[in-house]
Amino acid sequence: AQSVTQPDIHITVSEGASLELRCNYSYGATPYLFWYVQSPGQGLQLLLKYFSGDTLVQGIKGFEAEFKRSQSSFNLRKPSVHWSDAAEYFCAVAGAGGGADGLTFGKGTHLIIQP
Amino acid sequence: NAGVTQTPKFRVLKTGQSMTLLCAQDMNHEYMYWYRQDPGMGLRLIHYSVGEGTTAKGEVPDGYNVSRLKKQNFLLGLESAAPSQTSVYFCASSSYEGGYNEQFFGPGTRLTVL
């Protein structure tokens, strides 16, 4: 079975500063990896995904993530955050079915943006 | 397109009462899912369906039942609600395209069991 760890429960970043949210996964083969964002009171929106090919993937809203097999990591980055980026961020993993039998989510990282 | 919709948005139940949460999608997706979200726990899969008439258990299925009688609808039932089922419930749907399933989420149903 796969699992996901997001080590940081809360992160505070100043507006305009760079951001990195950490995600570590456990899965025996090449995983399918996703980052989702949840604004307060809303559902989840997909930011980006990885399942093969280039290990640096670009997503929406200026986010990117890098898959590092040797570190079992899929960290999310943004060069300059905006106040509207304040939200909950979830990393998720899927196994061989690519998510057909559901996703396994991390516990989330709450991002706070300081003015 | 409305995407994924959930009914109701909020509900308060007393212990032992029953209710059904409705999820509807208009994207002609084969796959549908029910997750629950609890503080500090992320989202956990309750049940899922890979097609009309089929359902399967996820990580936390106890106390819930589901039905997928129509392709566009996925119902989650609580036969005898317990306070431990107080949570926010999210429905999602997906299709298998490009080698993976991108799940689209509904806005959630906030359920409180007293």
Interface residues (C-beta under 8 A of the other chain):
Chain A: V4 I9 Y32 Y36 Q42 G43 L44 Q45 L46 K49 F51 S52 F90 A94 G97 G98 G99 A100 D101 G102 L103 T104 F105 G106 K107 G108
Chain B: V4 Y31 Y33 Y35 G40 M41 G42 L43 R44 L45 Y48 V50 A56 G58 E59 F90 A92 S94 Y96 G99 Y100 N101 E102 Q103 F104 F105 G106 P107 G108
